[in-house]
Each structure stands twice: as C-alpha cells, then as structure tokens.
C-alpha cells in the first residue's frame, strides 16, 4: 500500500513541475513581447521606423541617441574582437 501512495506523490510532483515550467515559459514569452519589440525590429527593421513628423527637438534627440548607440555598439565589437 505504501507503494501506491508514493506513486501518487511522484505524480503530483511531476504535475507541479509541469505547471511551474509552463508558468515560467509564459512569463518569459510575455516578457519578450513587452521588451520594446527588439526581436521584431531585428526581423523587420522597417516595422520599427518612425513615420510622420517629429515634435520640436525630438529629431535632434533621436539623432544623438542613435549616435550614442552606434558608438556603444562599435565599442562592443572592438572589445569582443580583441579577445580573439
């Protein structure tokens, strides 16, 4: 009789692990979807392009941010290539 009880505990443990795994997977998917659409932008950059006119001062800000991001990316590439 002890054997059937432990089988039930194992079954419940497996069910709990499956539920936890599914929950973790769903959280990861939702997090990825709300992270600014970076995956979407990598797949289809044109879908992330701004269309329409800028507000006053917004275009200059966007250009400065783009320059800073490009500098940071170039710095990372140089740092990574120096490890080889």
C-alpha positions in Angstrom: 0.0 0.0 0.0 2.9 2.4 0.7 4.0 2.0 -3.0 0.8 3.4 -4.4 0.9 6.4 -2.1 4.4 7.3 -3.2 3.4 6.9 -6.8 0.7 9.5 -6.2 3.2 11.8 -4.6 5.5 11.5 -7.6 2.6 12.1 -10.0 1.7 15.2 -8.1 5.3 16.4 -8.0 5.6 15.9 -11.8 2.3 17.8 -12.3 3.6 20.7 -10.2 6.8 20.8 -12.1 5.0 20.9 -15.4 2.7 23.7 -14.2 5.7 25.6 -12.9 7.6 25.1 -16.2 4.6 26.2 -18.2 4.1 29.3 -16.0 7.8 30.2 -16.3 7.6 29.8 -20.1 4.6 32.0 -20.3 6.3 34.7 -18.2 9.3 34.5 -20.5 7.2 34.9 -23.6 5.2 37.8 -22.2 8.4 39.5 -21.1 9.9 39.1 -24.5 6.8 40.6 -26.1 6.9 43.7 -23.9 10.6 44.3 -24.1 10.3 47.0 -26.7 9.9 44.7 -29.7 13.6 44.2 -30.2 13.1 40.8 -31.9 10.5 42.3 -34.2 12.9 45.1 -35.1 15.7 42.7 -35.8 13.5 40.6 -38.1 11.8 43.6 -39.8 13.6 46.9 -39.1 11.2 48.8 -41.2 8.4 48.0 -38.8 10.3 50.0 -36.1 11.0 53.1 -38.1 9.3 56.3 -37.1 6.8 57.6 -39.7 5.4 61.1 -39.6 6.8 64.4 -38.3 8.8 64.9 -35.2 7.9 67.2 -32.3 10.2 70.2 -31.8 13.7 69.0 -30.7 12.7 65.3 -31.0 14.6 64.7 -34.2 17.9 66.1 -32.8 17.4 64.0 -29.7 16.8 60.9 -31.8 19.9 61.5 -33.9 22.1 62.0 -30.7 20.7 58.8 -29.2 21.4 56.9 -32.5 25.0 58.2 -32.5 25.5 57.1 -28.9 24.0 53.7 -29.6 26.3 53.3 -32.6 29.3 54.3 -30.6 28.4 51.8 -27.9 27.9 49.0 -30.5 31.2 49.7 -32.2 32.9 49.7 -28.8 31.5 46.3 -28.0 32.6 44.9 -31.4 36.1 46.2 -30.8 36.2 44.8 -27.3 35.0 41.4 -28.5 37.3 41.2 -31.4 40.3 41.9 -29.2 39.6 38.7 -27.2 40.3 36.6 -30.3 
